[in-house]
């Protein structure tokens, strides 16, 4: 498509710009639609596990609930606390929302179906996800209010702690795949186990890292067992306490876009991305995107399931899990994987 | 064309946010401007084709170092008047530092323009077959292996030093024994009693 635009009157550079902008919209708009539907799915799953009905009034089966909520939030008055730092107060939700979308640039939806097929894709994801904390920290500080500030401090410490173990997990995947490029990582998983099973997660050596990554992803997105940043029993609503209307909605959308991103990363890094689970020709008749979305939905179900069943951690337990269990474990696993590769792939 | 626009955009924002880092009155604003400066420096690195360095800059400086800065600065209770008062006293030292930096940059630029350095061999390899990371890795683990390991050892020593310096034994702290907590079973902690009416509870 880029080549076609470049061949028109726009020329090479403008054509590239127009084509890229259209591609960005092709990812961002469905993503927002997906976020709306996944919020609905989250509430439905949660309700089903609590033996409730969940949203069932707006539209058939309540399918339009998220849009109704969006409209309601859009029509609300934006309240800015008089003692807040106004500019930062308004920038913070924008940062969260933007950063949540930026990372999608390097996610491969199928073979060759990726916006930016860069060599440092995984590092890009790490870099962007480390930016996510700023939205929370800045909103907590600029609200000029006790509970949001506590929440900001908690968020800063929590995200740094779990990013360390996520980094080591990614290193072991990179060692196995021999590349930082996400498409190459997916292709390296083709027939990885016994020659016909696609996915690093099926390899018993990488399965523990897949579990560590799943749990760290929950901590990184501050989902329920680790949602200390918005613990309503202690901090009202955490960093979002002072927010209303669209600025609140941006946090909300960004948070769920991040959750979907983490589900997508689970699928790409450990469970074969757009590849079917088994390397068997008829399965490739199903488009790669379908497999990818199915995996994302499965992991989202796991996230909701955990949210509905597991009680919230205490803060010291959260820190202990991150620093005393996941960090040594993932560090040891980097040694294990690299040692194994030295013995097998690169010769002793 | 696009690269030139991007370069001037990144460079302008970088310089402006660098200046605002030292001009901002509020230290939290300072740190936020610093973060913006890091980010734009990463953009400049990308334009040079040094994608690995750019990503590391964002991951390490923006993602970790600046978060810790912000963490500390947010909790400070700063008296802005006291902060301004020492300006004249620190001015000579600051001016000295500025002169040293300016001289160093002058020397570096001068020797570069004089052509003593083979510049062509030093630009990041953009259009080569192997990726940026591979080339950095190959250099780092072959030619500069001792320097690399020395840097690692220095960091390790610094880390241990920081831990030793801040680790002061505090008396009277009740620590949690997680293994004991997990080993506790309901029958050790809970007793079900079918208490007859009219009799006191035996504790």
Interface residues (C-beta under 8 A of the other chain):
Chain A: X13 X16 X17 X88 X118 X119 X120 X123 X124 X126 X127 X130 X131 X133 X134 X137 X138 X141 X149 X152 X153 X156 X157 X159 X160 X163 X180 X316 X320
Chain B: X1 X2 X28 X32 X35 X42 X51 X52 X55 X56 X58 X59 X62 X63 X64 X67 X68 X70 X71 X74 X75 X131 X132 X133 X176 X178
